[in-house]
Amino acid sequence: MSKTFRRIGVAALAALTVAAAAACSDKPADTPAVALPAAPPEQQLAGVCPATVTVQLQWEPETDSGPIFGLLGPGYRVDADNSKVTGPLVVDGKDTGVKLEIRAGGPAIGFQTVPSQMYVDSSITLGLTHSEQAIAAAGKQPVVAVTTLLRYSPQMLMWDPKTHPDWKGIADIGKSGAPVVVSQGQLYPDWLVDRGLLNAKQIDASYDNSPSRFVADPSFAQQGFANSEPYVYEHEVRAWNKPVAYQLLRDVGYEGYARTVTVRADKLDELRPCLQRLVPMIQRATAQFKADPQHVNDVVVDVVAKSPKFTPYSAELAAFGSRVLIDNGLVGPESDGVIGSFDTARVQRVIDAFSPILRRGGAAVPAGLAARDLVTTEFIDPKVTA
């Protein structure tokens, strides 16, 4: 699981957080309709893709799924009851002839994984997932990634620098023997143990995503996301209101892809004509987000504000999160220089590292699972670089 319960605890503790930004149910759900010029023939998706391209998010709308929102045109409508937003699918402000429907994950789908939801609901065209979920699903609900929004994961471990001035990174946490508090179902703690960075006795899987425990006793390390918690704890958790220190999992060797754009393996052939046009559009939207995230920030903040079911997401948090992703190289080109591409050797290393962990937990990971089973670069446009 990636963001399961990630922000729900913070929202629940209204006494600890800034609640003034809460979404209001009386706000209009629509944005003004705009007459859009038609995209050129080679970018028309009508008759090639489903009439509505449906994208299932892992969590609520945030800017780490930003490039998808970069394809959402004006005149979109937020359906608060069903936690989704629908509007024209646009490229460079031009109408491609189909609609884009973006559905929230997490609580909106009963905290199911995205691959599981894709096999429950066949109307989903694309699902955002991450490497470990795809490996875990490969036996019974296989998905294939056709591009990725992020090159690396923003997952991290964080701590209080005042309480632990000697901690400079995750290895120091391991040496200290202090508890590492994570939510149940996370896989990377086992990976950190396998790598010798943590001791199994340190793992405390009781995190409920509330900041109250850390605020009351910051003696332990805690899970988080670099594009969220550092800002939230410093600026929105009133009882804390100061910086936290952290280290990205990427910086200790974690290579899993985050926000991969996947299709069901049994629908790959059916969707091939669509993906040949759509995947390069997603790549270009990712490159545009990296160059200037402001438009995506504005859209995501507006979509969240139009639904009382979503956790408040301020313009300041959106701007912070996007800059963290961009400035830390979490969004950007792969080693081949291409945005949204995959390094298949890296994918294989992730398979080799996480398959034993998943099997120990009871997942039916197929023997001989290979990178080609999980990702394809068939639809990648090598000219999309940044």
C-alpha positions as CSV (number, residue, x, y, z in Angstrom):
1,M,0.0,0.0,0.0
2,S,1.2,3.5,-0.8
3,K,-0.9,6.2,0.8
4,T,-3.5,4.2,2.6
5,F,-4.7,6.3,5.5
6,R,-2.0,8.8,4.6
7,R,-3.8,12.0,5.3
8,I,-7.0,10.8,7.0
9,G,-5.5,10.9,10.5
10,V,-4.4,14.5,10.1
11,A,-7.9,15.5,8.9
12,A,-9.5,13.7,11.9
13,L,-7.5,15.7,14.4
14,A,-9.1,19.1,13.8
15,A,-7.7,20.4,17.1
16,L,-4.2,19.8,15.8
17,T,-4.6,21.1,12.3
18,V,-5.5,24.3,10.5
19,A,-9.2,23.6,9.6
20,A,-9.9,26.9,8.0
21,A,-9.2,25.5,4.5
22,A,-11.8,22.8,4.9
23,A,-13.8,22.2,1.7
24,C,-17.4,23.4,1.7
25,S,-20.3,21.5,0.2
26,D,-22.0,24.6,-1.0
27,K,-19.3,25.5,-3.5
28,P,-20.3,24.9,-7.2
29,A,-19.2,21.6,-8.6
30,D,-18.6,22.8,-12.1
31,T,-16.1,25.0,-13.8
32,P,-17.2,27.3,-16.6
33,A,-17.6,25.6,-19.9
34,V,-15.2,26.7,-22.6
35,A,-15.4,26.2,-26.3
36,L,-12.1,24.4,-27.1
37,P,-10.4,24.1,-30.5
38,A,-10.1,20.6,-31.8
39,A,-6.8,18.8,-31.4
40,P,-5.1,17.9,-34.8
41,P,-6.1,14.6,-36.3
42,E,-3.0,12.8,-35.0
43,Q,-4.0,13.7,-31.5
44,Q,-7.7,12.9,-31.8
45,L,-8.7,10.1,-29.5
46,A,-12.4,9.7,-30.5
47,G,-13.0,6.3,-32.0
48,V,-9.5,5.2,-30.9
49,C,-9.9,5.4,-27.1
50,P,-13.0,4.8,-24.9
51,A,-15.4,7.7,-25.1
52,T,-14.4,8.3,-21.4
53,V,-10.8,7.5,-20.4
54,T,-11.2,6.6,-16.8
55,V,-8.1,6.9,-14.5
56,Q,-8.1,5.4,-11.0
57,L,-5.9,7.2,-8.6
58,Q,-4.2,5.5,-5.6
59,W,-5.3,8.2,-3.2
60,E,-7.1,11.6,-3.2
61,P,-6.1,14.2,-5.8
62,E,-2.6,15.6,-5.1
63,T,0.1,16.9,-7.3
64,D,2.1,13.7,-7.3
65,S,-0.6,12.6,-9.8
66,G,-0.3,16.0,-11.4
67,P,0.3,15.1,-15.1
68,I,-3.1,13.4,-15.2
69,F,-4.7,16.6,-14.0
70,G,-2.7,18.4,-16.7
71,L,-4.8,16.6,-19.3
72,L,-8.1,17.8,-17.7
73,G,-9.7,20.6,-19.6
74,P,-11.9,23.5,-18.5
75,G,-15.5,22.8,-17.8
76,Y,-14.8,19.8,-15.6
77,R,-17.4,18.7,-13.1
78,V,-16.6,17.3,-9.6
79,D,-19.0,14.6,-8.5
80,A,-18.5,14.7,-4.7
81,D,-20.9,11.8,-4.1
82,N,-18.7,9.5,-6.1
83,S,-15.3,11.2,-5.5
84,K,-14.5,11.8,-9.1
85,V,-14.0,14.6,-11.6
86,T,-14.9,14.5,-15.3
87,G,-14.1,16.9,-18.1
88,P,-12.7,17.1,-21.6
89,L,-9.3,15.4,-22.2
90,V,-7.1,18.1,-23.7
91,V,-3.6,18.3,-25.0
92,D,-2.1,21.8,-25.2
93,G,-5.5,23.2,-24.6
94,K,-7.1,21.4,-27.5
95,D,-10.0,18.9,-27.3
96,T,-9.1,15.3,-28.2
97,G,-12.7,14.3,-28.6
98,V,-13.0,12.2,-25.5
99,K,-13.7,12.8,-21.8
100,L,-11.3,12.2,-18.9
101,E,-12.7,10.9,-15.7
102,I,-10.3,10.9,-12.7
103,R,-11.4,8.8,-9.7
104,A,-10.1,9.1,-6.2
105,G,-8.7,6.0,-4.5
106,G,-8.1,5.3,-0.8
107,P,-11.3,5.7,1.2
108,A,-13.3,6.2,-2.0
109,I,-12.6,2.6,-3.0
110,G,-12.6,1.0,0.4
111,F,-8.8,1.2,0.6
112,Q,-8.4,-1.5,-2.1
113,T,-5.3,-1.6,-4.1
114,V,-5.6,-0.1,-7.6
115,P,-5.0,-3.4,-9.4
116,S,-7.7,-5.0,-7.4
117,Q,-10.1,-2.2,-8.2
118,M,-9.3,-2.4,-11.9
119,Y,-10.4,-6.1,-11.9
120,V,-13.5,-5.3,-10.0
121,D,-14.5,-2.4,-12.2
122,S,-13.9,-3.0,-15.9
123,S,-14.7,0.6,-16.9
124,I,-11.3,1.7,-15.6
125,T,-8.9,2.4,-18.4
126,L,-5.8,3.3,-16.5
127,G,-4.7,2.8,-12.9
128,L,-1.9,4.5,-11.0
129,T,0.1,2.0,-8.9
130,H,3.6,1.4,-7.7
131,S,6.1,-1.4,-8.3
132,E,5.4,-3.5,-5.2
133,Q,1.6,-3.5,-5.8
134,A,2.1,-4.7,-9.4
135,I,4.4,-7.5,-8.2
136,A,1.9,-8.5,-5.6
137,A,-0.9,-8.5,-8.1
138,A,1.0,-10.3,-10.9
139,G,-0.3,-13.8,-10.0
140,K,-4.1,-13.1,-10.1
141,Q,-4.7,-9.5,-11.2
142,P,-1.8,-8.7,-13.5
143,V,-1.2,-5.1,-14.7
144,V,1.3,-3.7,-17.2
145,A,2.8,-0.2,-16.8
146,V,2.8,1.8,-20.0
147,T,4.5,4.9,-18.6
148,T,5.2,6.5,-15.2
149,L,4.4,9.9,-13.7
150,L,7.3,9.8,-11.2
151,R,10.8,8.4,-11.6
152,Y,11.2,7.8,-7.9
153,S,9.0,7.5,-4.8
154,P,8.6,10.4,-2.4
155,Q,8.3,7.9,0.6
156,M,10.6,8.7,3.5
157,L,11.3,8.2,7.2
158,M,11.1,11.4,9.3
159,W,12.2,12.4,12.8
160,D,12.5,15.3,15.1
161,P,16.0,16.9,14.6
162,K,15.9,18.5,18.1
163,T,15.3,15.1,19.8
164,H,17.8,13.3,17.6
165,P,20.5,15.7,16.4
166,D,22.8,12.7,15.8
167,W,20.4,11.2,13.2
168,K,21.5,12.1,9.7
169,G,19.7,9.3,7.9
170,I,17.9,6.0,8.1
171,A,21.1,4.1,8.9
172,D,21.4,6.2,12.1
173,I,17.9,5.3,13.0
174,G,18.8,1.6,12.6
175,K,21.9,1.9,14.8
176,S,19.9,3.7,17.5
177,G,17.4,0.9,18.0
178,A,14.5,3.4,18.2
179,P,11.0,2.4,17.1
180,V,10.1,3.1,13.5
181,V,6.3,3.7,13.3
182,V,4.6,2.7,10.0
183,S,1.1,1.8,9.0
184,Q,0.1,-1.8,8.7
185,G,0.8,-3.4,5.3
186,Q,3.8,-1.3,4.3
187,L,6.4,-3.4,2.5
188,Y,9.4,-1.1,2.6
189,P,10.2,-1.7,6.3
190,D,10.8,-5.4,5.5
191,W,13.0,-4.2,2.7
192,L,15.0,-2.0,5.0
193,V,15.4,-4.9,7.4
194,D,16.6,-7.2,4.6
195,R,19.2,-4.5,3.6
196,G,20.4,-4.4,7.2
197,L,19.4,-0.7,7.7
198,L,16.9,-1.5,10.4
199,N,16.3,-4.3,12.9
200,A,13.0,-6.2,12.7
201,K,12.4,-5.4,16.4
202,Q,12.3,-1.7,15.6
203,I,9.2,-1.9,13.3
204,D,6.0,-0.8,14.9
205,A,3.1,-1.2,12.5
206,S,0.6,0.8,14.6
207,Y,0.7,4.1,12.8
208,D,-2.8,5.5,12.3
209,N,-1.7,8.6,10.4
210,S,-2.6,10.9,13.3
211,P,0.2,13.4,14.2
212,S,-0.8,13.3,17.9
213,R,1.6,10.5,18.9
214,F,4.6,12.1,17.3
215,V,3.7,15.5,18.7
216,A,3.5,14.1,22.2
217,D,6.6,12.0,22.1
218,P,9.0,12.4,19.1
219,S,11.4,9.8,20.3
220,F,10.7,7.5,17.3
221,A,11.0,7.7,13.5
222,Q,7.8,7.8,11.4
223,Q,6.8,7.1,7.9
224,G,5.8,9.9,5.5
225,F,6.0,11.4,2.1
226,A,8.5,14.2,1.3
227,N,5.9,16.1,-0.7
228,S,3.4,16.3,2.2
229,E,4.4,15.7,5.8
230,P,7.3,18.2,6.1
231,Y,5.0,21.0,5.1
232,V,2.0,19.8,7.0
233,Y,3.9,19.3,10.3
234,E,5.6,22.7,10.0
235,H,2.7,24.8,8.9
236,E,-0.6,22.9,9.5
237,V,-0.1,20.9,12.7
238,R,-0.4,23.7,15.2
239,A,0.8,21.6,18.1
240,W,4.1,20.9,16.3
241,N,4.6,23.9,14.0
242,K,8.3,23.3,13.3
243,P,10.5,21.5,10.8
244,V,11.0,17.7,10.7
245,A,14.1,16.0,9.3
246,Y,13.8,13.1,6.9
247,Q,15.6,10.9,4.4
248,L,14.0,9.6,1.2
249,L,14.0,5.8,0.7
250,R,15.4,6.5,-2.7
251,D,18.6,7.7,-1.1
252,V,19.2,4.4,0.6
253,G,18.7,2.3,-2.5
254,Y,14.9,1.9,-2.9
255,E,14.3,1.8,-6.6
256,G,10.5,1.1,-6.9
257,Y,8.6,3.3,-9.3
258,A,5.7,5.4,-8.0
259,R,2.6,6.5,-9.9
260,T,3.1,4.0,-12.8
261,V,0.3,4.3,-15.3
262,T,-1.0,0.7,-15.8
263,V,-3.6,-1.2,-17.8
264,R,-5.0,-4.6,-17.1
265,A,-2.7,-7.2,-18.8
266,D,-5.7,-8.8,-20.5
267,K,-6.7,-5.4,-22.0
268,L,-3.4,-4.4,-23.4
269,D,-4.1,-5.6,-27.0
270,E,-7.6,-4.0,-27.0
271,L,-6.2,-0.7,-25.8
272,R,-3.1,-0.7,-28.0
273,P,-4.4,1.8,-30.6
274,C,-5.5,4.2,-27.8
275,L,-2.2,3.9,-25.9
276,Q,-0.2,4.7,-29.0
277,R,-1.7,8.2,-29.0
278,L,-2.4,8.6,-25.3
279,V,0.9,7.6,-23.7
280,P,2.9,10.3,-25.5
281,M,0.3,12.9,-24.3
282,I,0.8,11.7,-20.7
283,Q,4.6,12.0,-21.2
284,R,4.3,15.6,-22.5
285,A,1.9,16.5,-19.6
286,T,4.6,15.2,-17.3
287,A,7.3,17.3,-19.0
288,Q,5.1,20.3,-18.8
289,F,4.4,19.7,-15.1
290,K,8.1,19.5,-14.5
291,A,8.8,22.7,-16.4
292,D,6.0,24.7,-14.6
293,P,3.6,23.0,-12.2
294,Q,1.4,26.0,-11.5
295,H,-1.5,25.0,-13.7
296,V,-1.7,21.5,-12.3
297,N,-1.4,23.0,-8.7
298,D,-4.4,25.2,-9.4
299,V,-6.5,22.5,-10.9
300,V,-5.8,20.0,-8.1
301,V,-6.5,22.6,-5.4
302,D,-9.8,23.5,-7.1
303,V,-10.9,19.9,-7.6
304,V,-10.3,19.2,-3.9
305,A,-12.1,22.3,-2.8
306,K,-15.2,21.3,-4.7
307,S,-15.7,18.1,-2.7
308,P,-16.3,18.0,1.1
309,K,-15.2,14.4,1.1
310,F,-11.6,15.2,0.2
311,T,-9.0,16.2,2.8
312,P,-8.3,19.9,2.5
313,Y,-5.3,20.6,0.2
314,S,-4.1,24.1,0.3
315,A,-2.4,26.0,-2.5
316,E,0.7,26.3,-0.4
317,L,0.9,22.5,0.2
318,A,0.3,21.9,-3.5
319,A,3.2,24.3,-4.4
320,F,5.5,22.8,-1.8
321,G,4.7,19.2,-2.9
322,S,5.3,19.9,-6.6
323,R,8.6,21.7,-5.9
324,V,9.8,18.8,-3.8
325,L,9.0,16.3,-6.6
326,I,10.7,18.5,-9.2
327,D,13.7,19.7,-7.2
328,N,14.6,16.3,-5.8
329,G,14.4,14.6,-9.2
330,L,11.4,12.5,-8.2
331,V,9.8,13.5,-11.5
332,G,12.0,13.6,-14.5
333,P,13.6,11.6,-17.3
334,E,14.9,8.0,-16.8
335,S,18.5,7.1,-17.4
336,D,17.8,7.0,-21.1
337,G,16.8,10.7,-21.0
338,V,13.2,10.1,-21.8
339,I,10.3,11.3,-19.6
340,G,8.0,8.5,-18.4
341,S,10.3,5.7,-19.6
342,F,11.4,2.6,-17.7
343,D,14.8,1.1,-16.9
344,T,14.0,-2.6,-17.2
345,A,17.1,-3.7,-15.3
346,R,15.9,-1.5,-12.4
347,V,12.5,-3.1,-12.6
348,Q,14.0,-6.5,-12.4
349,R,16.0,-5.5,-9.3
350,V,12.8,-4.4,-7.6
351,I,11.2,-7.7,-8.5
352,D,14.1,-9.7,-7.1
353,A,14.1,-7.6,-3.9
354,F,10.4,-7.6,-3.2
355,S,9.2,-11.0,-4.4
356,P,10.6,-12.9,-1.4
357,I,9.1,-10.3,1.0
358,L,5.7,-10.6,-0.7
359,R,5.8,-14.4,-0.7
360,R,6.6,-14.4,3.0
361,G,3.4,-12.4,3.4
362,G,1.4,-14.9,1.4
363,A,1.3,-13.2,-2.0
364,A,1.2,-15.5,-5.0
365,V,4.1,-14.0,-6.9
366,P,4.7,-16.1,-10.1
367,A,8.0,-17.9,-10.3
368,G,10.2,-16.3,-13.0
369,L,8.4,-13.0,-12.9
370,A,10.3,-10.6,-15.2
371,A,10.4,-6.9,-16.0
372,R,8.7,-7.5,-19.3
373,D,5.7,-8.8,-17.4
374,L,5.3,-5.6,-15.5
375,V,6.3,-2.8,-17.8
376,T,6.5,-2.0,-21.5
377,T,8.1,0.9,-23.4
378,E,6.2,0.1,-26.6
379,F,4.2,3.3,-26.4
380,I,6.9,5.6,-25.1
381,D,7.8,8.5,-27.4
382,P,11.6,8.8,-27.1
383,K,11.4,12.4,-28.3
384,V,9.8,13.6,-25.0
385,T,12.8,14.6,-23.0
386,A,13.6,17.2,-20.3
